[in-house]
Amino acid sequence: MSAPREREHAEAPVADRTVAGTTAAAQWGQIHAAAPQIAGTMQRYLQRLAAFQAPRSVDVAENSVRQFARWMITDAGLDSVAAVRRDDIEDFKVWLANKPHPRGGTISPETHRQRLRMVRAFFERIIEWDWPDAPARNPVISGDIPKKPEPLPRFLDDQDAAKFMTAARAATDPRVRLVVELLARTGMRVGELVALEADSVVQIGGNHWLRIPLGKLRNDRYVPLHPQLVTLLGEWTAVNLEHIRAHQRLVADHRGPMNRHSISRIVHRVGDAAGVPGVHPHRLRHTLATQAINRGMRLEAIAALLGHKKMEMTLIYARIANRVVADEYAAVSAKIDALYGQQPPPALPADYETTGMARLRREAHARMLGNGLCTRRVELDCRMESACETCAYFRTSTQFLPILTRQRDHAADHGQTERAELFTKIIGQVDDSAT
């Protein structure tokens, strides 16, 4: 029953989503003329994909399968998707790795990885959907996908960040400061900034918030606005209200709405003016997250601000600001210096044991509970800690005094002042009730 439908799709023209006259449309036309079955299968796949994925994700898939189709026809001499074999994929991997980049060199490792992932997903889905033009098994195996590197996010240190913001505020074009302040104060992605709608700024109670639309992770969120940014947005809206309404975009003026490229150019120019070259919009996002975690903002709050779905995405910033590692490294370095006959470093301040790295080191130890230990990482603050003991319905008696005493002493030994005070109070209440 499905074969006739497949043949019918194979004769279909290129997908409606491809704009006529573009390079992509011309290439699909060539693919359809040379191998209509390949074109039909891939176009049908893209139409199905558009039903459950974001447009930008479909664009990435379209680019990848179109490139693969052209290679199938011109280099492998294939006329159907079902004819692809494992050795074909080995040849395609070599071709893809050596594919020249328009600006010189070869494609980036991330692009290489993305293209292979998209082709593997294409085969995986059409096999699962039991399409007639699907091979018996996926010719692209998981080992074909290069491992994704996990470099730490690149951010501006406090000195460079201050220079960058000073240069932005000195710019004569009001768009420059607006773009930089929005990126630096909210941690938005550049695509989210471009998509800000005309009514994105809302007032809830006495505070102003910015509604950031659906973005990379298909979630929207509200972020608080700094008072200076509220003033800046008010001035911008007053001058450009007509253009904002016409384009239904918050960042629009007589030149029209801004796009990714214009925003990237602004950030790059400000970086050059500040003497901090190589700055791009996403680096400002990394900078805000690093500034926040270095100044004690909880990871859950940072995740909400940045729109992270998983805490693992936020934990990468904890790796940047790992003071526990720095503290232990300093202790080991002192011993190594002694081995090499070097003078010891200056004495630590008197309050070192109650502040800074030493406090973080103490907090890294497991927290004692009534019936075990909590091994939660130190940077993951927990609102449920000692929840029962702070509840109005909590009651205890003298039989629990040994456990309460150990919990109090454990908290005191590890510098957990609030927990120590809590258990001291509970012990006092037990004593009062016993007399």
N, C-alpha and C positions, 0 to 999 in steps of 0.2 A: 504493500500500500504506500510505503514511504518513497519508493524509488521513483515513481512518476512525479511526485512533488519535488524530489531532488532535481530531476531533469528540468522541470519547469523553472526552478530557481536558477539552474545553471544558465538558462537562456536569458535571465533577467538582466536589465541594464545595471550600471553601477549604482550604488546606494544613493538614495535621495540626499543623505547628509553630506555627500561630497559636492562641493561647489563647482559648477561647470566653469571651465576655463582655467582652473588651477592646475599646477603640476601634478597633484594627486589625481585629479580627474583624468588628465591625459594618460597617466601611467595605468590607471585602471582600464581605460579604453584599450591600451596596448595589451594588457594582460588578458582581457576578455577576447580580443581578436586572436591571440596566440593560443590560449588555453581556456576556453569558456567554462569547462568544468571546474577548474581551479578558481576562476573568478567568481562563479556562482556559489561555490561552497564558502568561500571567504566572505563574500558580501552577505550571504545569508547569516553567517556567524556574527558579523558586525551588527546586523539588524537585531539579532537576538540579544547580543551583549548590551545594546543601547536600552533594552527594556529593564535592566536591573543594575547598571553601573552609571556612574557620573559621566557627563559628556567628555571631560578631560581624560578620564580613564579609557573611554572608547577611542579617543584620538590617539592615545599612546598605542593601543592595540592595533588600530588601523594602520598606523605608520609601520609597525613591526611586521604584521602579516603581509602588507603590500610589498615591503622590501624582500621578505622571504619568497613571495610569489614570483617576483621578478628574477630572483636568483634561481628558483626552480626551473623557470622557462629558459633563461639565457645561459646558465652555467651547468645545470644538471640535466636539461633536456626532458623534464617531466611534464606530463599533461594532466595529471590528476593528483589530488592530495593523498589518496589511498596508495599511490605508488611510492611514496617516500619511505626509504629504508634507513636503517641505522648508519650505514656507511655514507649515505647522503648527508646526514646531520654532521658527521665528522668533517666532511668537506665544507659544509656551510659554516661550521665553527671557525675553521681556518680562514675562510673568505671574510667572515665578519670581523675577526680579530685584526685583519690587515686592511680593512676598509678605510680609505682615506677620509679625513675630516675636511670639510670645506675651508676651514681656516688653517689647514696644515696639519701634518701628523696623522695619526689614526684616531678612531673614535675613543671616547673615554671609557675606562673600565666600567663605570656605572651604566653608560649607554649600552655597552656590550652585554652586561648582565641583564639589563632591562629587556633588550630585544630577545634574548634566549628565553627569558621567563615568559614573555608574551607568546612566543611560538609554542613553548611547552604547554601553556595554559590552553591555547587553541586546540592542540591535539587532544589534550586531556578532556576537554568539554565535548568535542564532537564524537569522541569515542564513547563517552558516558551517555550522550544523547542518541547513540546507536545510528549515526548517519551512514548511508551507503558509501559515501566517499571517504570514510574514515579508515585508517589502517587498522590492522588487527591489534596492535599494541602501540603505545606511545614511543616513537623513535627518539624522543628527547628525554634523557634520564636526568634525575636530580643532580648527578655528578657533573653534568654539562654546565650547570649554572655556576659561574665563579662565586666564591664566597664573598659576601659583602664585607668590606673593611669597616671597622668600628672606630674611626678616629674621634678624638674628643672634639666637641664643637669649638670653633674658633671665635673668640670674643675679643672685645676691646678692654684693655685694663682701665683702671679708673682714670689714669692720666690721659690716655688717648681718648677715652669717652668724653672727658671734660673738654678737650680741645675740639673734638668733633662737634659737640653741641654748641660750643661758642661760635664756631664757624657757621653753623646753620642759622643761628640767631642773628648773625651779622649780614646775612644774605638780603638783597634788596627785593627779590621775587618772593611774595608771600607764600607761593606754593612750596617753596623749599623748606621753610620752617614748619609749615603744616605737615608735610610728608614726613620729615625727620622726627618731629615731636610725636606724631601718631605711631610711627614704628618703634621709637625708642621708649615711649611711655606705656604702650599697651602690649608690645611683643607680638603684634600681628604679623602674619605672613603677607607677602606682597600681593598675592592673589586675593586675600581677604580685604586688603586695603582698596584694591581696585573695585571690588564688588560692594563696598559700603553703599547702602541705599540712602536716599535723600533724608529719610526720617530715622536714621540710625541712632541719633542722640535722643535719649529719653531721660526724664527726671523721675526718680523713685524716692519719695520722701524729700529729704533735703539734699540728696546727692544726685549727680549726673552719671549716667552709664552709657556705654557704647555697645549697641547690639552688633556683634560680628556675625555675618551670615554664614550659611553652609560653605565649608571650605574643603580642604584636602581630606579630612577625616569624616566628612558628611555630618558634622555637628555644628550647631550654632551656640553662641554663648553671650553673656553680658560681662563686660569688664568695667571696673570703675574708672572714671576720668579724673585726672589731676586737675585742680582748679585752674592752673595756667593753661591747660589744654582746653578747658571749657571756654575760657576767655578767647583763646585763639580761634576756636571753632565758631564762636559767636561773631567775631569780626569777619571771618571768612564767609559765613553764611549771609551776613548783612550785605556784603559787596557782591556776592555771586548767586544770590537767591534765584534770579531768573534762569541762569544756566543750570543750577542744581535741579530746579523743577523740570526744565526741558529735557535733561538727560537722565533724571531720576537717579543721580549718583551724587554722593556727598562731596567727593573730590573732583569737582568740575568747575571750569570757569569759561571765559570767552574762547579759549583754545579747545574746549570740549572736555570730555572725561579723560582721566589719566589711564595709562595702561602700564603693564609690567616694565616695558622697556624705558618709558619716560621716568618712572619711579627709580629704576636702577641707575639711570644716568644722573638723576639728581643726587642720589646717595654717593655715587662715585665722585661727582664733582665736589661735593662738600668734603669728602675725605681728602681729596687732593688739596683743597684750600686749607684744610687743617693740618696738612703734613702727615696724614695717616692714610697712605694709599692702599688700594685693594679692598676697601670697605664695600660690602653689598648689603641689601636689605635684610637678609636672613642673619647676618652677623649682629645686627642690632637686636634681633630677637634673642640670640644666644647671650648677648651682653646683658640684657635686662634680667634674664633668668639667673645668670651668674652673680650679678649684683644683688639680686633678691636672696639667693641662698647664702651668700657671704654675710648678709646682714640679718640672718635669722628667720627669714620667711619659711613657713612650713612647706614641705614638698607637696602636700595635698592642695594647698592654696596656689602654689606655682603651677601645678598641673591644671587647675581650674582656669587660671589666668591665660595659659598658653593653649588650652583646648586639647590637652593630651587625654586620650582614652585609657591608656594603660600607664601605671606608675613607673614601669620600666623605662618609658620614654623620658620621664623626669629625672630618674635616678642617675642618668648620665651626667647631670650637672653636679650631683653629689660627688662624682668621681673627680670633677675639677677641683672642688673645694674640700677635699678629704684632709682635714686637719689632723685626724688621728694618725694617718700615715706620716704626715710632716713631723708630728711630735715624736713618734717613735724613731723616725730617721734621725732627728736631732740628737736623741739619746745615744743611738748607735754611733753617730759621727763623733761624739765626744770621746767614746772609748777608742775609736780608731785613731783620733788625733793623739790620744795618750800613747798609743802603740807607736806612732811615728815620732813621738817626742815633741809634739807641738804643745803650745800653751793652751790651757782650757779657756773656753769662752767666758765673757764677763758673767758675773753672778746674775741669776734671775731675780726679777723684782719680788718684793715680799708677798705681794698678793697673787703670785703666779698660780698657786695651788687652788685658788678660788675663781680664777678667770681663764678665758682663752683655751688654748689647746689642752692643758691639763684637765680642765673640766670636761671637755669633749672625750678625752681618753677614759676618764672614770665612767662617763655615761655609756661608753661602748660595752660595758659589762652587762650581762643578762640581768633583767629585773626579776626580783623574787616575788612570787605570787603565793597565795595560800596553799596551793596544791601542786606547785611546780615552778618553772622558770619561763619567762617570756624572752625569746631570742630575737625579738623585733630589732631591726637595725636602729642605731641611735638617731639617725636623721629622720626616721619615720615616726613623727610624733603621733601619739595615740590618745584620742579623746575618751576612750573607754577605760584607760588605766585607772584602777581604784574606783571604778564606777559604782560597785556595790557598796563600798565603804562610805561613799558620799551620798548615797540614796537616803531619803527620809524614812524609808521602811527598814533600814538596816539595823539589826540588833545583834549584840554579842554578849558573852558572859565570861566568867573567870576561867572556864575550861579552855578558852581560846587564847589566854594571855601568853603562853609560850610562843605561839605562832605570831601573834601581833607584835610581840617584843622582837622576834627575829626579823620581822618585816621592817620594823622601825630602825633597828640597828643596821640592816642591809642597806636601807635607803640613806641613812646617815653616812655609812662608809663609802657610798658611791656618790656623795654630793647631791643627792636628790632631796633638796631641802623641803619642798612642798609635801612630798610623800612622807618624809620623816615627821613633819609637824602634824600631818593627818593622823598617823598611827599613834603619835604621842597623845593627841587629843582623845582618840578612841580608848587608849589604855587608861587615861584619866577618868573617862566616863565609866569604864568597867570598875575601876577602884571605888568610885563614888557610889555605884549601885551595890557594891558588896558591903558597904559600911552601914 
